[in-house]
Amino acid sequence: MHYDLIIIGMGLSGLMAAKTAVEAGKKVLIIGKGLGCLTLFSNTIDVLGIPLLAGPETTRLRDGLSQWIYDHPEHPYGKVGVEKIEEALSSFNSLFPPPYTFQSRNETNSLIPTGVGTFRPTYLIPSTMMRGIALKEKKTLLIGFKGYKDFYSQRLADSFECRGATLSLPESPSTEITATALARWMEQPSFREFIGTEVKKQIRDEELIGVPAVLGVNDPMGVRKDLEKKIGASVFEIPILPPSIPGMRIFNRFKERLIRRGVTFLIGHPVSKVTLNEKRCEGIEIAHPPVTTSYSADHYILATGRFMGGGLEADRERILEPIFNLPVFQPGSQEDWFGRFFFDKHPIHRMGILTDSSLHPIDERGKPILENVWVAGTILAGHHYLDEKSREGIEIATGYWSAKKAMEG
């Protein structure tokens, strides 16, 4: 039960740390009380989507990151640096060879349509969504499905100034359909035959067909290619509300490759106790009543996310990190956690664990707390990933960098 590295947290930062360590020949255990937030929210890879980088005709991402780090040295990107961020993104991309890849256009952000009728800037886009960048330039037909309530094609068509249509589905066992059900059906040739025939009836002179991001979990490019052949037009996916089928594809790809390389996964097992000796972690315990199992490692990475993942908890007086009881950077009172208005940049989103440049946790005086523990992902302080549109970039970069530094330690 002894490992070179134990990673606590199964989101994108934890998975990137595991990938980085196992590729260096380390024995790795990754623990998660759930599957992380990839399967909920991630569709594309946001790196930095502030106004400076919000459109395809703006600053190259590398130049924008350099300026951002210069202006915000306390940001997690400031700990990693531009070159290591690029290395981390390249490492992520290595998991996705053709045909299903993640791409940027001209090394800048691109504006893609979303399932709520807006365009949003993002950097790395899955192959199934790339053609959506041309929605404003080409005649487009948006396809929804009766009973699927997270994608209203007619309303979206009004927002995007194109046409919309809603198809009835014979496979629907009830009046309400889920994204996961649609994704499973899309992988059946008979279902694609039906969809292709029905969409073809709806086409007038459109060149692009937009559908919700449900083109299967296992072979989305194969599903898209088959639909395009049947329809006679280009098909692209549009990001939708949770659950995220593209996020499931990312998680499944990581899990499959990491298990093949020898990483041990413990899913559904929260850490119940850590054993500390002065400035070192000597072990952890996993409680699965009536059994409690102990694990030890030379190095540990905390990548448990923020409030939704349980990485941070709050009571009426303060915000806590529940596993190692690390100090959380935060204002003095609860009144200072939030802005006055709903759409303010609420200070609570910048709270988190302070670290040094190696991502070791530190106290308010800058002194290291635990010598063999590193911190990665959105639990880190000094960012506002919602406003910056930087969540996946922070997770990939700090997951990669924390594992690199842990292997040096």
C-alpha positions, 0 to 999 in steps of 0.5 A: 500500500505504499506509493511514490505519489498519492493524488487526492482529487479526480478532477482534471488537475488530479488526472494531469498530475497522475499522467505526468507522474506515471509517465515518469515511471512513478507508482501512483494512486489517485483517490476521489470521492466522486468523478470530479467536475469534468463530467459536469462542466467541461466541454472545451479547454479554457485557458484565458478568456479575458476581453484581451483574448476574447476573439479570434482576431486578438492577441496570441494566447502566449503573448496574452498569458505573458502579460497576464502573469506580469500583471498578476504574479500571484495568479496560479499561472504566475507559479507555473510560467508560460513555457510550462503552461504550454508544456502542460497543454501539449501533454494534455493534447497528447492524449487525443490523437486524430481523429478526435483532437483538441485544437486552437485556431491560429493560437488564439481564442475562438468564439463558439456558440453555446446552448444558451444562445451566446458566443463564448471565447475558448482556446482548445476546442474538440474536433466535433465543435470546430465547425461551429466557429463558422456559424455566423458565416454560413447558413446553419440549421440547428436541430433539437429533439422533442423531449430533450429540454436542455436544447431549444433549437427554435429559441437558439435559432433566433439568437444566432439568426438562423433556422431551427427544427425539432425532431421527434424520436421513436426511441424515447420511452417517456416524455423527457430525454437525457443527454446520456440517453441521446449519446448512447442512441447516437452510437447505434447505426439504426438511430443515426439512419433515422436522424440522418433521414429526418434532418435531410427532410428539414434542410433547405440550403444550409451548409452547417447542421448544429446539434447538442453535444451528444454525438456519442461518448466512445467515437464522436468523430465516427458518429459525426462522419456517418451523420454527415454522409447521410445528411449531405452537410457538415455537422458540429456540436454545441456545448450544452448544460450539464451533464457534459458528454465531451467532459465524459470523453475526457475523463474516460480517455484519462482513466483508460490510459492511466489504468493501462500505465499502472495508475491505481484508481479509488473512486467513491472513497473520501479521505477520512484521516491524514497522519502528519509528523511535523512538516510531513504527511506520513499516510492517509486513511480511507474509511469504507465502513466497516473497513478502514484502509491505510495508504502511504506515499513519499509525496502527496498532491491535494487537488480536491477543487473548490466548494462543489468538489468538497475541497473547501467548506464554509461555516458562518465564520470561516472557510476551511480545507477539511483534509490537511486543515491548511489555512485558507486565504480569506477576508476577515468576516463573512460580510466581505465574501460577497459583492453587493450585486449578484453579478459582482466579482465576488471575493469568495471566488479568489479565496483558496490555498496559498502556495510558493512557486513550487505549489507547496502550501504556505502560511500567511507569513510565506513559510512552508507548512508541509514539505511533501505535499503540493496543491493543484487546481482551482483550490489555489488562491489568487484567481477568479476562473469564472470571470477569467475563463481559465478553469481548465487551463489552471487545472492542467497547468498546476496539475502538471507542474505540481507533479513535476515538482513532487518528483523533484522533491 
